[in-house]
Amino acid sequence: MSSFAKTSPFFLYFTKIPVFPCQNPLRASLRTYSCRSIVFSKNILKYSCNSYFSIHTVRYLCNVASAATSSVNASSTSSSNKVSHKLRKKALKEAPESVLKYNLDMCSKYGQVVKALELYDEARSNGIQLNQHHYNVLLYLCSSPSLLETSGANNLSSVVLSRGFEIFQQMMTDKVSPNEATFTSLARIAAARDDPEMAFSLVKQMKDYHIAPRLRSYGPALFGFCRKLMPKEAYEVDSHMLASAVEPEELELSALLKLSSDVKKADKVYELLHRLRRTVRQVSEPTAKVIEDWFNSESASEVGKKHWDVDKVRECIVRRGGGWHGEGWLGSGKWKLVRTGIDDNGVCHSCAQKLVCIDIDPKETEDFASSLTKLANQRVKADFNNFQV
C-alpha cells in the first residue's frame, strides 16, 4: 500500500503548521486560514492577512468615510444655497421696483400726494415697469383730495384728480390688470369731481373684468346721487347693490332715507324704515335725527290712510312676528314724536303703557322658539321635542 510522500503537496494538508506568536489573534487566524487554502490552490480570503480589521469592520469604516464625505458636501451645498438666497433677496429688495413700492407706501402712510406723483414721473422717465400695487397706491392717493391739505396744496386738488385718470389710462396701456381697489379709487375720483354718473359707470364696468364689487365700491355713486337729490339714480344704485348680493348698511340706508324724505317719497321712506329695522335695529344718533326730521315734516302729516280694516291689520301683526303690520302708513295728521325708554318691567316712560310684544320677524320667531326648546331640554330631563311656542 502506497503512502503519501512527504514531498507530495497533499501532505501539507495533514501536517500541522506552527502558529507563531502574534499580538492579534485575528491576524494569526487569518494567516493560518490563508496558508491552508493553498492546498486546494483556491484564494478563499480576498483580504490581506496583514489587515487588523474584519471584513464587516472595513466595510463599516468605508461607509462612515463615505457618509462623512456626503455630509460635508451637503453642508457645503446648503451653505451655498443660503448665501445665494440671501443675495437674491438683497438684489430683489434693492431692485428699482421694490424701492419704488417702499417709497409709495410711505407716501400713502403719511398722505404725501405730491411726492407720490413726483416718484411716478421719475419712475416713468427711468423706464421702471409699474405693477398693480404701484398703480393702486397712486390712484388711492389721487382719490383722496383731503390728503392734499396735509401737503399744503389745496389748489392742486383738480390737478391731482385729473392725474388720477391719466395714471389709470397708463395702467391700461401697460396692460396691468385692475382689481376692485382700482375701480373703487376711480369711482372716488369721479365723485370728487362731482360726477356720480361716472362713478356708477365705473362700478358697472367691473363686471367686464369679472370683479365683484364691494360695499365701498358703491359709496361714491350712491352718496353723490343723494347729495345732488337724484332719487331715480340713487334707487338704481341701491337695486344694483342688491342684485350683486351687497347689503347696504346703516350709512347707506340713512342716506337713502334722507333723500327720500327730502324729495317727499313717502313709500320709499316707509320701505327704508323697515329695512333699517331689520338690518340695523339700533340706529346711531345721526340716523335718529333723519328719522325725527321725517316724522316732524309736513309730508309725514299728509300721508296715511284715514280708514283701514282693523282686523286685517291685527292679523298682519301676528303673522309678521307681532311688531309691525306692513300695510303702509295708517292714519293722518301730525305725528307725536318723543324719545323714551323702557324700564325693567317693560313699561314705557312716556305713555306709561306696558310692552306687550317683541318686534321680531318670522325668521327670528322661529329661531327664538328653537332656542327655547333647546334650553328646555338642557334644563329639564323631560322630553321637550314637541314643545312649541
Phi and psi in degrees as a GROMACS rama.xvg file:
@    title "Ramachandran Plot"
@    xaxis  label "Phi"
@    yaxis  label "Psi"
@TYPE xy
-77.8201  152.909  SER-2
-125.117  160.161  SER-3
-69.2375  135.723  PHE-4
-83.1246  148.768  ALA-5
-64.2582  -19.5809  LYS-6
-84.03  -9.27551  THR-7
-68.2061  141.837  SER-8
-66.3438  -24.9235  PRO-9
-72.9313  -17.584  PHE-10
-65.693  -27.1429  PHE-11
-64.6538  -26.3822  LEU-12
-69.9343  -29.2855  TYR-13
-99.674  6.38295  PHE-14
-102.456  135.358  THR-15
-68.8462  131.552  LYS-16
-105.005  122.616  ILE-17
-65.5119  140.896  PRO-18
-101.496  118.406  VAL-19
-79.5632  148.952  PHE-20
-57.9527  137.296  PRO-21
-145.682  141.655  CYS-22
-69.5781  -27.3314  GLN-23
-111.493  110.437  ASN-24
-60.7839  -34.7571  PRO-25
-62.5917  -40.7591  LEU-26
-63.4116  -40.8534  ARG-27
-66.1275  -43.5171  ALA-28
-65.1331  -37.1608  SER-29
-64.7731  -38.3778  LEU-30
-66.5743  -43.7477  ARG-31
-62.8144  -45.2213  THR-32
-65.3728  -35.3357  TYR-33
-68.82  -38.2963  SER-34
-67.38  -39.9866  CYS-35
-66.4342  -28.9391  ARG-36
-70.3085  -14.6951  SER-37
-66.0643  -28.0204  ILE-38
-57.2564  -39.9838  VAL-39
-97.4487  8.5003  PHE-40
53.0711  40.3577  SER-41
-131.826  123.602  LYS-42
-82.7834  91.6515  ASN-43
-74.4073  -43.0062  ILE-44
-96.8779  120.12  LEU-45
-88.5538  -17.8312  LYS-46
-91.5357  156.411  TYR-47
-66.8994  144.942  SER-48
-68.1964  -21.2109  CYS-49
-82.1921  -1.911  ASN-50
-71.615  136.28  SER-51
-91.9691  -0.238719  TYR-52
-121.5  150.65  PHE-53
-75.1452  173.579  SER-54
-61.4452  -45.5907  ILE-55
-66.9019  -35.3965  HIS-56
-65.7602  -43.4962  THR-57
-63.454  -43.3331  VAL-58
-62.9253  -38.9181  ARG-59
-64.0089  -43.5445  TYR-60
-62.7929  -37.4768  LEU-61
-64.4671  -41.022  CYS-62
-64.6706  -41.0556  ASN-63
-61.6001  -43.5928  VAL-64
-63.7254  -41.0014  ALA-65
-65.6019  -41.7129  SER-66
-65.1523  -39.849  ALA-67
-63.1209  -40.4261  ALA-68
-64.8634  -41.968  THR-69
-64.5497  -39.4702  SER-70
-63.2852  -41.7757  SER-71
-63.4982  -42.5053  VAL-72
-64.8885  -41.802  ASN-73
-64.9223  -41.5168  ALA-74
-62.7533  -40.9828  SER-75
-64.7143  -41.1144  SER-76
-65.3206  -42.0857  THR-77
-62.3271  -42.6128  SER-78
-63.0382  -40.2243  SER-79
-64.5304  -39.5232  SER-80
-64.8311  -40.7811  ASN-81
-63.4779  -42.4263  LYS-82
-64.5751  -44.9006  VAL-83
-65.6865  -35.7904  SER-84
-64.7589  -42.3332  HIS-85
-64.0493  -39.0231  LYS-86
-66.431  -41.2054  LEU-87
-64.8418  -41.5814  ARG-88
-63.9012  -40.6539  LYS-89
-66.2609  -42.0542  LYS-90
-64.3078  -39.1361  ALA-91
-66.0346  -39.2687  LEU-92
-67.1315  -33.7821  LYS-93
-91.2145  2.8425  GLU-94
-65.6564  149.228  ALA-95
-57.0339  -37.1033  PRO-96
-65.3879  -39.0744  GLU-97
-69.6333  -40.1166  SER-98
-63.4755  -41.6304  VAL-99
-63.7092  -41.4182  LEU-100
-60.1282  -45.1199  LYS-101
-62.4882  -45.6556  TYR-102
-65.261  -39.312  ASN-103
-67.7004  -37.5473  LEU-104
-63.065  -37.9091  ASP-105
-66.823  -37.9286  MET-106
-64.0549  -39.6019  CYS-107
-66.3869  -38.7104  SER-108
-64.7863  -39.0893  LYS-109
-105.042  8.26236  TYR-110
66.7618  36.035  GLY-111
-95.0162  83.4062  GLN-112
-69.0272  -48.2478  VAL-113
-62.0758  -43.1086  VAL-114
-63.9367  -37.8896  LYS-115
-63.2681  -40.1741  ALA-116
-66.8778  -35.1175  LEU-117
-65.0197  -41.2258  GLU-118
-63.387  -37.8439  LEU-119
-64.0797  -46.8854  TYR-120
-62.6429  -39.7832  ASP-121
-65.748  -41.0231  GLU-122
-64.3994  -39.7482  ALA-123
-64.7586  -40.9936  ARG-124
-68.9849  -27.7889  SER-125
-90.4183  1.62784  ASN-126
74.0244  23.8035  GLY-127
-77.6803  130.912  ILE-128
-82.1124  119.926  GLN-129
-88.0929  144.964  LEU-130
-108.564  -172.777  ASN-131
-60.8023  -40.4262  GLN-132
-64.1067  -43.585  HIS-133
-56.3375  -49.7977  HIS-134
-65.555  -39.6472  TYR-135
-65.8854  -37.8174  ASN-136
-64.7875  -43.0336  VAL-137
-63.285  -43.5386  LEU-138
-67.1448  -36.2376  LEU-139
-62.0766  -44.5558  TYR-140
-65.6322  -39.2842  LEU-141
-70.2178  -24.0639  CYS-142
-84.4723  0.4649  SER-143
-121.027  76.3568  SER-144
-59.9219  -24.5691  PRO-145
-62.7817  -24.4062  SER-146
-67.8781  -19.2636  LEU-147
-65.3218  -23.8847  LEU-148
-63.319  -36.5124  GLU-149
-71.2827  -20.0797  THR-150
-94.3653  -3.03232  SER-151
67.3214  34.5071  GLY-152
-135.656  57.0401  ALA-153
-63.0694  -31.9419  ASN-154
-72.3834  -8.51985  ASN-155
-94.7448  7.54677  LEU-156
-57.5039  -50.567  SER-157
-64.6547  -35.5547  SER-158
-65.6914  -42.8612  VAL-159
-64.2444  -40.8705  VAL-160
-62.8269  -39.9506  LEU-161
-66.2089  -38.9634  SER-162
-62.7318  -31.0567  ARG-163
-59.9335  -44.9643  GLY-164
-68.8518  -34.3302  PHE-165
-63.2217  -41.9011  GLU-166
-64.3877  -38.9526  ILE-167
-65.3103  -40.2645  PHE-168
-62.1108  -38.992  GLN-169
-67.1289  -34.9021  GLN-170
-61.241  -42.5043  MET-171
-68.2717  -36.766  MET-172
-63.6365  -39.14  THR-173
-77.3821  -0.808247  ASP-174
58.3572  41.7548  LYS-175
-93.5005  124.077  VAL-176
-69.0087  129.966  SER-177
-80.6696  165.275  PRO-178
-133.353  -169.302  ASN-179
-60.5941  -39.7314  GLU-180
-63.1599  -35.0342  ALA-181
-61.3724  -51.4011  THR-182
-69.5907  -33.0409  PHE-183
-64.9729  -42.2356  THR-184
-64.4184  -40.5513  SER-185
-64.0956  -40.0044  LEU-186
-63.3406  -36.7747  ALA-187
-68.2477  -37.3276  ARG-188
-63.2169  -43.5008  ILE-189
-63.0929  -41.9823  ALA-190
-66.4636  -36.0048  ALA-191
-65.8511  -25.3961  ALA-192
-89.291  13.1983  ARG-193
61.3506  43.073  ASP-194
-130.685  72.7418  ASP-195
-65.6973  -24.8294  PRO-196
-61.4948  -45.0634  GLU-197
-65.6524  -37.7817  MET-198
-60.7478  -42.5531  ALA-199
-70.3065  -36.2965  PHE-200
-62.145  -38.2554  SER-201
-65.7764  -36.8806  LEU-202
-64.6022  -40.1925  VAL-203
-64.8277  -32.2905  LYS-204
-68.4132  -17.9446  GLN-205
-60.7803  -29.6508  MET-206
-63.3176  -34.2901  LYS-207
-64.7145  -25.3015  ASP-208
-101.084  10.8219  TYR-209
57.7345  42.2452  HIS-210
-111.434  128.693  ILE-211
-84.364  123.385  ALA-212
-70.7251  154.541  PRO-213
-112.022  175.322  ARG-214
-58.8128  -40.0514  LEU-215
-67.1898  -21.7535  ARG-216
-68.3912  -31.9361  SER-217
-85.4743  -19.8788  TYR-218
-53.3255  -50.6668  GLY-219
-56.5563  -44.6083  PRO-220
-70.2123  -46.0076  ALA-221
-62.8022  -50.402  LEU-222
-67.3589  -31.2709  PHE-223
-65.2661  -44.7134  GLY-224
-66.0221  -39.5211  PHE-225
-65.3287  -39.9179  CYS-226
-66.4446  -34.181  ARG-227
-91.2551  8.98101  LYS-228
54.0151  54.7205  LEU-229
-116.987  81.6764  MET-230
-64.1565  -41.1829  PRO-231
-58.915  -47.7627  LYS-232
-67.5787  -37.9412  GLU-233
-65.1632  -40.9105  ALA-234
-67.3822  -30.6919  TYR-235
-66.4262  -40.5965  GLU-236
-62.469  -41.6871  VAL-237
-61.2722  -42.844  ASP-238
-65.4084  -38.5646  SER-239
-64.916  -37.066  HIS-240
-61.8872  -48.1197  MET-241
-64.9156  -36.8982  LEU-242
-67.0404  -26.4653  ALA-243
-93.2494  11.463  SER-244
61.233  34.8232  ALA-245
-109.029  116.892  VAL-246
-91.7987  120.393  GLU-247
-66.8757  149.611  PRO-248
-107.012  -168.735  GLU-249
-58.133  -41.6527  GLU-250
-61.7307  -43.6662  LEU-251
-70.662  -43.3864  GLU-252
-65.6721  -36.8106  LEU-253
-65.3745  -39.5973  SER-254
-64.5709  -42.4107  ALA-255
-66.3199  -37.1504  LEU-256
-65.3447  -43.8713  LEU-257
-63.9598  -42.1391  LYS-258
-60.6889  -46.5197  LEU-259
-63.3124  -37.2596  SER-260
-68.143  -40.705  SER-261
-67.1941  -35.2714  ASP-262
-96.0271  8.85535  VAL-263
61.8993  42.7592  LYS-264
-94.4565  84.7465  LYS-265
-62.5545  -40.5976  ALA-266
-63.8673  -39.2913  ASP-267
-68.1955  -36.6381  LYS-268
-60.6971  -44.7257  VAL-269
-60.4731  -45.4991  TYR-270
-62.4041  -45.3275  GLU-271
-70.454  -32.1796  LEU-272
-62.3695  -40.3892  LEU-273
-72.6115  -32.0162  HIS-274
-66.8186  -37.8995  ARG-275
-63.5715  -40.9578  LEU-276
-61.8975  -39.3317  ARG-277
-76.5463  -41.3783  ARG-278
-97.0394  -32.814  THR-279
-102.17  -42.0594  VAL-280
68.0886  -62.7393  ARG-281
-114.511  110.833  GLN-282
-87.1611  162.315  VAL-283
-82.7502  173.729  SER-284
-62.7382  -44.5493  GLU-285
-59.806  -40.1047  PRO-286
-68.1512  -38.8158  THR-287
-60.6289  -36.6998  ALA-288
-65.0854  -39.2933  LYS-289
-63.0979  -42.1798  VAL-290
-64.6865  -44.2478  ILE-291
-62.5096  -39.9346  GLU-292
-61.887  -36.8005  ASP-293
-66.2245  -50.3668  TRP-294
-68.5516  -21.5277  PHE-295
-90.0207  -1.94476  ASN-296
-84.0245  163.122  SER-297
-68.2242  -33.6762  GLU-298
-61.4809  -39.4327  SER-299
-66.4875  -33.6616  ALA-300
-76.4445  -16.8533  SER-301
-93.1953  -15.0238  GLU-302
-98.3946  159.467  VAL-303
123.12  149.702  GLY-304
-81.9385  136.235  LYS-305
-83.8424  -25.6428  LYS-306
-132.096  137.54  HIS-307
-153.242  164.18  TRP-308
-84.592  109.841  ASP-309
-64.103  -42.8581  VAL-310
-63.383  -39.3699  ASP-311
-65.1083  -40.1086  LYS-312
-64.0802  -42.8512  VAL-313
-63.1273  -40.8107  ARG-314
-62.8011  -40.5181  GLU-315
-65.6824  -37.3974  CYS-316
-62.8437  -44.0856  ILE-317
-66.3424  -43.0889  VAL-318
-66.1507  -30.5994  ARG-319
-99.3136  16.8639  ARG-320
108.034  -8.81175  GLY-321
101.059  -5.14931  GLY-322
-112.31  -15.9665  GLY-323
-155.606  157.649  TRP-324
-105.944  -30.2639  HIS-325
74.1323  19.1724  GLY-326
-99.0943  14.0567  GLU-327
88.9902  -169.436  GLY-328
-73.0606  125.422  TRP-329
-113.35  131.983  LEU-330
89.6045  166.236  GLY-331
-141.973  167.004  SER-332
106.047  -177.472  GLY-333
-76.0033  137.364  LYS-334
-81.7534  146.743  TRP-335
-100.564  114.045  LYS-336
-121.24  121.245  LEU-337
-137.816  156.033  VAL-338
-96.8885  132.862  ARG-339
-145.357  -174.782  THR-340
-146.316  174.162  GLY-341
-120.094  131.908  ILE-342
-80.96  -176.561  ASP-343
-64.8798  -22.1334  ASP-344
-92.8379  5.03587  ASN-345
80.4184  22.274  GLY-346
-100.995  132.376  VAL-347
-71.7734  136.843  CYS-348
-73.1057  -17.8819  HIS-349
-94.0285  -54.3157  SER-350
-98.5546  -6.93682  CYS-351
65.3886  16.0766  ALA-352
-91.1592  148.256  GLN-353
-87.9922  142.411  LYS-354
-64.7268  127.184  LEU-355
-111.97  -11.2143  VAL-356
-153.584  164.674  CYS-357
-111.072  134.506  ILE-358
-81.3574  89.5529  ASP-359
-132.86  150.37  ILE-360
-86.0641  173.839  ASP-361
-57.1069  -38.5852  PRO-362
-64.6063  -41.9831  LYS-363
-67.3784  -34.0685  GLU-364
-63.253  -42.9711  THR-365
-64.232  -42.8467  GLU-366
-64.1451  -38.6315  ASP-367
-63.5467  -42.8991  PHE-368
-63.846  -41.5214  ALA-369
-64.7267  -40.467  SER-370
-65.868  -38.6747  SER-371
-66.595  -39.8125  LEU-372
-63.9188  -42.8294  THR-373
-63.0221  -41.0471  LYS-374
-64.9223  -39.6641  LEU-375
-64.7422  -39.2783  ALA-376
-65.6697  -32.4552  ASN-377
-76.8885  -35.5808  GLN-378
-85.2636  -34.8053  ARG-379
-119.522  139.249  VAL-380
-77.3896  -14.5368  LYS-381
-65.6971  162.758  ALA-382
-83.1662  115.965  ASP-383
-113.393  21.8471  PHE-384
-63.0872  -28.9976  ASN-385
-97.7477  12.1476  ASN-386
-70.4271  135.689  PHE-387
-134.884  146.335  GLN-388
